[in-house]
Amino acid sequence: MEEKKKGFFSRLVEGLNKTRENIVSGIDSIFSGFSAIDDDFFEELEETLIMGDIGIQTTMTIMEDLRKKVKEQHIKDPSQCKQLLIDSIRSQMDLGENAYEFENRQSVVLVIGVNGVGKTTSVGKLAGQLKDEGKKVVLAAADTFRAAAIEQLTEWANRAGVEIIAQQEGSDPAAVIYDAVAAAKSRKADVLICDTAGRLHNKKNLMEELRKINRIIEKEYPDAYRETLVVLDGTTGQNALVQAKQFMEVADITGIILTKLDGTAKGGIAVAIQAELGLPVKYVGVGEKIDDLQKFNSTDFVNALFDVKQD
């Protein structure tokens, strides 16, 4: 397991390469380019963080914290600020223990997200990992409006070796969930993962659809532990933050799956999501393979971002 974790950390370091070039090289040149800590130094640092998609609000909080510590600790040399900055970014992301309670209980996990963010793929990867941990998993293909979504999820179900409940394309998503809940109960499944739609351009319809789905789960499976994850594409930067806010308006979101962190310069968005929305990033994806979706760890993320060597 430790070997696997190390392997993922090195992929995370690699995946955050562009983000690191975007943020960290700028930060390093500020630390080496300034001989004193003054307003210009703080301003340049602030700008670099904002440009790195860490977000204005989060950057302001980080900078405030940094100014305070510099003053308290009477720091005069800019190079001594780097660790303080790393610690401050890490503390912004740390929302305490990220809960994976659904893994230990009989649960229903709703996964929502707009087309193209890697939602169905994330559902498949998550199912495969839970199956490997000895869990009995059932998938529900409730994203019935996107062409090929059912086909794609069926392929993942076969690959992961889990059962899938599906109907025809265009059928009522709530009806699929009803069937899936019945199947999960009769087969004594540990986790029912529901791939659901995320048509944000028509929020009213989406809200109604999710309401129907939730009513069915509450009525038919009241004892199940509930988790609602939104899948966001890391390459879209601030747009991902906007999407997360919109989804929070239509559903009771409990966490984020942040995909495509490999090959993006906008990985700083993970910091902004946690700090500004108070939503934990629960999983990050850095590639196509089934084990390229992993549980999020704020220490690993910040170490990978700043290329701090792991012990």
Summary of the structure (lengths in Angstrom):
residues: 311
radius of gyration: 20.9
end to end distance: 15.7
largest distance: 68.6
contacts: 1070
relative contact order: 0.17
helix: 57%
strand: 14%
